[in-house]
């Protein structure tokens, strides 16, 4: 299957190049970002998933230790939350790692036409860091709710409350990285927002 992945990657690169030469930048953005997300998940995700999950477990565990609420066992990707005479183990799995959100953000950013390569590199680093922090805050709040209310609240805390908190952070990040700069730098009739004379689509 490796040869098929490599051939698909080469075809994707050629299509993106052809769309760029044809100045079909909207389709380049769509094909490019979707393709990049796919190949990041295929080639990069298996290499960094466990390390990312361990990092999330460690940082979340540090917060739990500071507040004296729960402990982390990063080698087992587990948060150990005591509740009365019982304990709840919360495993930091694929969904909790934040890998999908990080890959999606990077894929969209690198084919977004408003930034230079240097700007994209800086924004990508900052964005990944913020997504990581948001995910840690989400998991910390879930663990806190379990600590005070027990395992019965796990479904609500993880499926609803935690996701709402994380999506609020994500929407805010996407607004300031994608929506707001696009509005500021666009031309509307004879009016111009921002200085776009020196801004060219990434080549």
Secondary structure, 3 states (H helix, E strand, C coil): CHHHHHHHHHHHHHHHHHHHHCCCHHHHHHHHHHHHHHHHHHHHHHHHHHHHHHHHHHHHHHHHHHCCCEEEEHHHCEEEEEECCEEEEEECCHHHHCHHHHHHHHHHHHCCCCCCHHHHHHHHHHHHHHHHHHHHHHHHHHHHHHHHHCHHHHHHHHHHHHHHHHHHHHHHHHHHHHHHHHHHHCEECCEECCCCCCCCCCC
